[in-house]
């Protein structure tokens, strides 16, 4: 018999999700290699991020049937981007990648970002994050720039790929 898992519920994130989001991101940070974040975060930090762009950002979570947070994604303005372009970031629970969670999150984020009036989304991905690069390419993002020799908070120097997805 083939065991089928129930897909997670995708919904807008709220303040009650901040602890779980911080825990999920901290697990990714602890392992290293896939995020530019190098210092642990707490719920208070996540709440500040979520509140930073009222009416201009959207945050979504993927929640398993048992209530476990499986991932989150957000799109928001960035000071280095034009006003019609949102910065997007995706985080999926360690060990749960490749199950379609990111794809489900992207469908919700894409719709919400378009509804906010954006024309495009940009993701900035570490060049050594092969899984992240494959994820964004699989959604239709195209490379538009490469940032060379970016120093992360822990002193590690990496290249970053800037990838763009046109919403319209």
N, C-alpha and C positions, 0 to 999 in steps of 0.2 A: 504494500500500500504506500502511495506517495503522500508524504506529509506536506501539507500546504500551510504556510504561515499566513495569518491575517495581516493585510497591509496596515501600516500605521495610519492613524488619523492625522491629517494635516490641518492645523488651525492657527489663527493668529496667536503669537506669544503674548503672555501677560506677566504681570509682576510675580505671580505665583510660580512661574517657570524659572525665575532667575537662579535659584540655588542649583537646580538640576542642570541648567545651561552652563553655569560656572564649573560644575563638576565634570561635565562632558568635555568642555574646552580644556580644563586642567589636565585631564587624562591625555589629550592630544599633545598639549604642551610638554608634559612630562616625557613622553616618548620621543618627541622632537622629529624634525625632518619634513614636516608637512605644513607647518604654520609659521608665519613670521613672528607670532606672539612667543615670547620667551619667558615671561614672568607670569606666575599664577594670577588668576583673577578671582574675585569673590562676587557674591550676588549683588552687593552694592555697586560694584563697577559695572556689571551687566545692566542694572537698572539705569545707571547714568547714560550708558550707551543707548539704551532703548528710548530714553527721553530726550536725547540730544537734538533730534530733528522732528519736532511735532508737526504732523501733517505732511511731512516730506519723506518719511521712511516707512518701511514695513518689515515686520519680523514675523517669521512663521516657525512653528515647531512640528516635529513628527513624533507622535506619542503612540507607543505600542498598546496592545489590548490590555496588558497588565499595568498600564500607567507609566511605564519606563520611558524616559525621553530618549529617542533614537537619533535625533539630529535637530539642527536649527539652521536657518538661513535668514539673512537680512539684506536689504538694499536701501541705500541712503545716499544723501549728497556727500560730496567730498570736496574740500576746498581747492584741490588741484584739477577738478573736473568742471566742465561747463554745466550750467544750471539744468540742462536737459539730459544729463547723464548721471546715472546712479552707480555707486560703488556697491558691489555684491560680494558676499562672503558666505561660505557653506562649511558646516561642521557636522560630521556624522560620527556617531558613537564608535569608539575603537572596537574592531571586530565585526562591525555591521555594515561596512562598505560593500558595494557591489550587489546590494539587494534592492536597488531601486528607490531607496529613501531620498537620495539627492534629486532624482528625477521628479519624484512627487513634490518635494519642496519647491523645485524650480517652477513647476506648473503654477503653483500658488503665487510665488514671488513674481513671476513674469506678469501674470494678470494684474496683481496689485500695483506693480511698478508702472505698468502702462496706464492704469487707472489714475495714478498720481500725476500723469502728464509727462513722464520721461520718454525720451526717444530711444535711449540706449542704456545698456548696463556695461560696466567694465569690471573685470576681475583682475587682481594682481596676484599672481601665483608664483611661489618659489620655483625656480627652474629645475630644481632637483626633486620636486614633488610630482613624480610621474603620474600618480593616481589622480591628483588634482588637475593636472594638465589634461589627462584623458577625459575626466569628468566634464570639464568646461568645453573641450573640443566636441565631445559627444552631444552637448546641448546646442552646438552651432556657433560658439564663440570663435573668433578668429584673432590670431596674434597681430597686434598692431605696433608693438614696441618691446624692447628688451632693456631692462634697467640693469646695468652691469656694476658689480662690486658694491652691493648694498650691505651695510653693516647692521646686523640685528642687535637687539638689546643685550645679548650675551657675548657680543664681539664676533660672532661667526659672520663671515662675508659670503654672500650668495648673490646670484643673478636672479632677477624676477622677470616674469613674462607678463606683459599687459595684454589682455585679451578683451575683445569687444563683441557685444551681441546687440544688434539693432532690433528694437521692439516694433518698429513700424517699417 
